[in-house]
Amino acid sequence: QTNTFLLLLNLACFCLAPSPSLPSSYTSAVWTSCFSPLSGSSTVTAFLGIPYAEPPVGALRFQKPLPHKPWSHVLEATSFGNACHQPQLIDYPDAEMFSVKTPQSEDCLFLNVWVPHPRPRRPMPVLVWIHGGGFYMGATSVELHSGRFLAATENVIVASMNYRLGPLGFLSLPPDAPGNAGLWDQRLALRWLWKNAAAFGGDPAHLMLFGQSAGAAAVGLHVLSPKSQPFFTSATLQSGSPTAPWAWTSLEVAKERGQTLGRLLGCTDGNTTTLVGCLQQKEPRELIKFEFSVLQKPDLMGMPFVPTPDGDFLSDAPPRLLKARHGRPTPLLTGTTANEGSYLLSGAGTGFNLENASSIGWDQLLHVVRLIAPGAPEEAIQAVARRYSQDGERQGEAQYRWAMDQIIGDNFIVCPVAEVARKKAEAGSLVYAYYFTHRSSSLSSPEWMGVPHSSDLLFTLGTLASVGGTNNTHTEAEAGLSRRVMRYWAEFARSGPRATLCPGVHNLQEDPAQCHGGRLPLKTRSYSWLKPFTSS
């Protein structure tokens, strides 16, 4: 049974009462609060911390989520729900943007909805956000992921959900721990939003799923899974792909990691049923403490507990599903930033000083290529290093550091994203590609890192002015770029199954044949648009 609710407005932020468009038969209640966006007089009504699943505790740990029972009381949806358990954030440039402030708990399956106020008369498209974080960290309460600015600026509904992370979300020891619990969490939240979209003034026939990094990989997995396809009409993959080497692992490897975790925690006796039962008795922090210890060797982008082909949510390995043209044609918006590898390079433990470009030479470049492709033939290592170092846009001392950034970014992000775009275009999906080339003036990372992984989120969700506190130095040109990007994303969602994006932001329903293949940069100094990605 689907939760239903009567919207009761908390008159914060001096919002006016919403139009009485909801049926009087709604029995449960949600209390709301309001937020003022960055500029203008628009406001949004925010429903925060709505439980969409029963707490996955006790015998429900590692299992598929159960829908939350309808509530009969007034639910005060005025603050974010608990974040899911995750390790402490590592220190790297701009890490504070991703810092989780809310308490952590296994009882963490909550979603949020931001609705423009006053509500438009026509049903609005719904944009459902899946946060990234390598499948082991992240939460919707992080300010970077707030949907309030996008909702207010574009008159769309924006929603987001927490989902289980790390071993609690992706331990795979079937049949007792079937795996992919975090993906099933996302699907349950997506189904809840699809069924209840009209109650918020939304149009379930125009529901776009979008995410970044691991969130984009998850979006791609939903695109490949028949279990999810009824609940969205278009999808956006920002700097992430379901076929990336870090985004999934085989069932055999997943089982080995689960068994290793058991040994580390003293769960060594008996069969799989006994092992899972033992792990269900452990404190969540114990599981999190040892999750990275299951990796057999250091890995530049090693994520220990990730999605796996389970024969249910994923019937096969993602690359094979993509190659087999699994799933219905879905309009896709895909893209990457100019320096996807720079953050990873900074945390790669290379052993040399990245700040001093003159100290980085040929030997250091070869070292990074070997980190990416351990066991590859030496002639291949040399060829890759030669190609990037000679083909780069940087010259002199900085060329090797630039080559490292590009090699890492291409291997883990850019090439897998391009693969999805190409394969889906060949299978008949309308696919658009963008290339984000503007470095935000608000970033604290060194200039050599350029336009790093995740820096586009400030513009996509419009949180450019709210992230960074007193250190925020964004310009009016950047605000204009953010508004333009938000318009593209919103128009893509509005277009639904026939999504088109062509030159002229005021008329994005033009004939796609008027567009040309390729991808164009999103930056502040020139008027640019998105173009269809062709298989060539």
N, C-alpha and C positions, 0 to 999 in steps of 0.2 A: 504494500500500500504506500502510495506516495505521500510524503508530508505535505500538508496544506497549511496555510497560515493567513492570518489577518494582519495587514500592515498597520502598525501603530507608530505614529511619528513622534520622535523625541525632538522638540523644537530647539535643537542646538544650531548654532551658526545662523540663526535667524532665517531658517528656511520656512517657506510657506507650506501649508498642508498639501499633500498630493491629491490629485484628482481622484474622486471615489470611483475607480474603474474596476475594482476587484469584486468578485461575487460575495454576497453576504453569507454564503454557506461555509466559508472557510472557518475552521474551528480553532486551530492552533494559532499562535501569535508570534510575531517577530518584532522586537523593538529596534528602532533604527536611530542612527545618528547622521549628521551631515558634515561634509567637508567643503571648504572653499578651495577652488583650484588656484593655479598660479596667478592668473590674471583674468580680468573681466568680471562680470557679475554672475556667471554661471555657478551653480552648486550641484552637488550630487547627493543622493541618499545612499548611505553605505550600510550594508548588512554584513556584519563581520562575525566570524566564528560560528557559522551555522553547522551543526554536526550532521554529516551525511552518512555516517556508518557507526555501528556499535563499536565501542572501544575494543581494539584488537589485543586483548590481554588474556592471560591464562591460557586456556585451551585454544583460544582464537589467535594466539601468536603464530605467525608464519602462514596463516590460512587466508583464503579469500575473504574480503570484508563482507559483513552482513549489513544490509540497509538499516539505517537508524529507525527506531520505532517512532511513530508520530508522537509529538509532545502535546500535552493538554494545557500547559501553562504558558504564560507570557515569556518568550525566550528573549532575553536582552542581548540582542546582537550588536553590541556597541564596542566590542573589543575583540582583537584577534584571539583565536584559540591557541592552545599549546603548539609549540613546534615539535616535530618528530625528533627522536634521539639521533644525535650526530656527534662526531668528534669535534674537538676544539679547532677553530679556524686557524689555519697556518698563516704565518706572517709573510705577506708579499705586497708589492705596491698596489695601492687602492683597495686593499683587502677590507677596509672598514665598510666599504659599500655593501658587502655581503654579510656583515655581522648580524647574527640572530640575537635579538634582545628578549624575546618572549621565553617563558619557562619551557623546558623540554619534558615530554612525557610520552608513554605509549598511547595514551588517550589523546591523539593528535589529528584525527581525521575530520578536519573542519574545512569549510569553503567560505568564500566571501563573494559578495555581489555589489557592484557599484552601478547605480541607476541615475541617469540624468534627471535633474529637477528644475522646473516642472517637467513631467513626463510628456513627450510628444504624443500626438494623437495616433500616429501610425506605429505599428509594431517596429521595434528596433532590432538591428542585428545584434547578435551575442558573440563576444570575443572571449574565449576561454583560454587563460594563460596557464602554462605549465612551467614552473621555475626549473632552472638548471642546478648544477652542483655535483656532477659526477655520479649521481644516484646515491651519494652518501652524505650530502649536506644541502642546506637551503631551507627556506620557509617563506610562506606568503606574507608574513609580517615584516619582512625586510623592506625598508622604504623604497629601495630600488624597484621592487615588484608591485608597487601600489598601482591600482587601476583607476584611481579617481581622476587623474588629469586627462587620460585618454577618453574616459566616459564623458566628462564634462565638455571637452573640446569638440568631440566628434558626434555627440548625441548617440552614443552606442552604449550597450550594456557590457561591462567588463566583469569577468569572474575569474577566480583562481582557487586552487585547492592545495592543501598539504597532502602528501602521500608518504608512506613508510619508506625509510631509507636504509642503506647498508644491509647487514644481515637480517634485520627485522623486516625489511622490505623485499629482499632478493635472495635469501637463503633458499637453496633448491636441493632438497633431499626427498624426492618423491618415493612413495605416495603421501607420506605423512606431512611433508612440507613441500607442496607442489611447485613452489617457485612463482616469481613474478607478482608477488602480493602487491608491490607498489604500483604496478601497471593496472592490476585489478582495482586498486583504490582509485586511480585516475578515471578508469572507465565507469565506476559506480558514481563518482562525482559528476562526470560528463553526462551520464544518463539522468541523474537528478536534475541537472541544469536544463537538459533538453526537455524533460517532462514538465518542469516548472517555469520555463522561460516566459510563457504567456502571463503568468501571475505577476511577473515583474515588468510587463509591458514589452517583452522580447518576442522575437520571431524565431521559432525553432527551425524554420526552413532556411534561415540564414545564420547558421552557427559556425563560426570559424575557430578552429583549434590552432593555437600558436604557442611557441616555446623557443628557448634559446639554449645552446650547448646541450647538456643532457636532457633538458626539456624539449629541445628540438628533436633529439634522437627518439624520445618518447612519443612525440607527435608522429614521427615517421613510423614508429611501430604500430600506432593506432591506425595509420593509413594502410599498413600491411595486414592488419588483423580484421577479419570479418566480424569479430565480436564487437568492435567499436564503430564500424562504418555507418550504421544507421543513425548515429547521434551527432554527426557534423557534416557540413557541406563543402568546406574548403579548409586548407591548412597552410600554415607558414612555418618554415624551418629556418631559424636564424643560427648560423654557425654550429650546426650539429646535424648528424645523419644517423639513421638506424643501422647503417652498414659500417660505420666507423669501427676500427679495431678495438676501441675502448668501450663501445656502447653495448656489446653483447659478448657472451662466451658460450662455448658448447656445454651441453648437459653434463658431459663427462668431467670437464674442468670444474663446473659448478659443484658437482658432487664431491670432488676431491677437496675443494675449498671448504665445503660444509663439514666434511669429516675432519679436516685439519683444525677447524675452529673447535670442534668437539674435543679433540685431543688436547688442545691448548687450555680448555676449560675443565678438563677432567672427566669428560663424558666419553668414556672409552669402552664401556661394557655393552654387550648385547647387539641387537640389530638396529636397523634404521629407526624403527618405532621407538626403541629405547633411547637412542641418541637424540631424536627430536624431543621426546618427553623430558630428557635431562636438560636440553637447551632451553626448553620452555620454563624451567624452574630457575634459571639464572637471572640475575639482575640485568636490566637492559644495558647499564654502563659497562658491565663485564663483557658483553658481546661487542660493544663498540670499541672497547679498549684493545681487543685483539683482532679486529677485522682486517687490518692491513698486514698483520703477521701471517696471514694465510698465503700471501704471495710467495712463490718459490724463489723469485729473484727480483731485484729492483727493476722497476719498469717506469719509463718516463711518463707514461699516461696510464699506469696500472690502476684500475678500479676493481677492487676485490669482489664485490657482490653487485652484479649487474643483470639485466634481462637475459633470459636463456630460452631456447626453443623447448617448450613444455608439452607440445602436442595439443594444446588447448588455446591459450591466447596466441601463441606463435606455433604454427604447424611445422615450421622448418626454420633453418638459419635465415636471418634477414637478407643476406646477399642472394640466396637462392630464391627466396620469395620475390625479391625485386626483379631478378632475372626472369622468373616465370610469369611476370606481370600479374602477380597476385593482388587481388583487391580491385575495386571498381575505379574507373578514372576519376581523379579528384583534382580540382584546381589547386595548384601549389604555388606558393611564393617562397623563394629560397634565396639565401645570400650569405656573405661572409664579410669580415672586416679586412683591412689592408695588412694587418700584422697579427694574424691569429696565433703565431708561435711565440711571440715575445714574452708573454707571461710564463708560459711553460719553460722557456729557455732560462728565465731568471730563477726558476726553482728546480732546475734539473740537476743540481749538484755537480756541475761540470768541473769544479776545482780550479777554475781560472776567473779572473776579474773581468766581468762583462762591461763594467763601467769604463774600463781602459781599452779602447778599441785597438790601440797599438800593440797590446799584449796578446791579441787573438790572431793566430795565423793558420796556416794550412793544417798543421797537426791537430789543432783544437777543433777545426771544422770536421776533420775525419772522425775525431772522438765523438762528436754529437751524432754524426750519421750512424756510427756503430751503436750508439745508445738506442737509436730508433729501430735499427734493423740488425739485432744481434744474430750472428750466425750467417749473415749474408756474405757472398763471395767478395773478396777484397777488391777485385776488379770492378764490381758493381758499386761498392762503397766509393772508390776513387772516381768513377764516372759520374755519380750523383753529385759529389762534392765539386768536381770540375765544372759540371753544367751550371750549377747555381752560382758559384763564385765568379764565373766568367760572364754569366747572363744577367747579373744583378743590376739594379738601378743605382747602387752605391759604388763609389770608386775609392781607391786608396785604402787607408787603414780600416774603414768601417765595412768594407765589402764582405769580409768573412762573417762578421756578426750579423749582417743583414741576411747573408745566405743561410745561416743557422736558423734564424727566425722563419724564413720562407720555407725551408725544408720541413721543419717541425709543423708549421701551420698547414702546408699542403698535405702532408702525410696523415695528420689526425683530423683535420677539419675541411680544408678546401676541396681536396679531391673526392672524399666521400660525399660531400654535399653536391658537387658537380655530377657525380655518378648517379645520385638519386634524381637530379633534375633531368639528366639525359635519358635515363631508363624510363622515367614516367612520361617524358615527352614522346618517346618512341612508342609507348603503350597507349597514347591517345589523350593523355592529360594535358590541360593547358598549364604551362609552367612558366613562371617569371623568375628572373634572377636579378639581384642587385649586388653592388659592391660598395661597402661603406668605407669612405676614404677620409673622413674628417676626424681629426684629433680634437677631443673636447678640451677646452681651456680649463676645465675643472679637475682634470686628472692630476694626480700627484706623482705618477710614475715618470721615470726619466724620459727625456725626449726621444732617445734612441728606440724606445718601445713602440713609438708610432701610434697607430690606431689598434690597440690590443683587443684581444678576445673579451667580449662582454661590454665594451665601451659604447656600443650602439644602443644598449638598453636605456641609457639616459634619454635618448631621443625617441625611441619606439614607444615607451610608456609615458613620456612627458615628464619624467622625474628629474629632469636636468636642473631645475631650480631648488628642489627639495633635498637632494643628496649632496653632502659635503659641508653642510652647516655654514659657518662663517668663512670657510675657505672657498666657497662657491664663487666662481668668477665668470660665469657664462655670459656670452655676448648676445646682442639682439639678433645678429645673424644666425647664431646657434639656435636661438628660440624659434626663428623662422624655419630653420632646417627641421627642428623637432615637430613643428606644426605640419610641415609638408610630409614628413614620414608618417605621422599619425593619420593624415588624410589618406595616404596610399593604403595603409593597413585597413582603415575603416571602409574605404571604397571597395577593397577586395572582398571584405566580409559582406558588404551590402549586395555585391553582385551575385553572391551565392554560387550555385552550380554553373552559371554561365559567366564566371568572373573574368573580367577584362580590365586591363590597365594600359592605357595608351597615352601619347602626348596630349597635354591639355588637362590639367587637374580638375577643371570645371566640368569636363565631360569624359568620364572614364568608361562609358559604355560604347565607345566607338568600335568599328569593325577591327578585330585583331589583325586582319590582313594589312592594315595601314601601318602596323608596327614592324620593326625589323628585329632579326635575331641578335643574340648576344646579351651583354649586361652593361649597365651604365653606372658610373659612380654616384653615390649620394654624398654631396658635399655642400658647403655654404656658398661658394663663390660662383656657381653657375646653376642655371635652372636645369634640372635633370629629371628624368622620369624612369619608370621601370619598363622593361621591354620583354616580350616573350622569349623564353629560352628555347632554341631549336636544337634538334638532335645533332645537327652538324657543328 
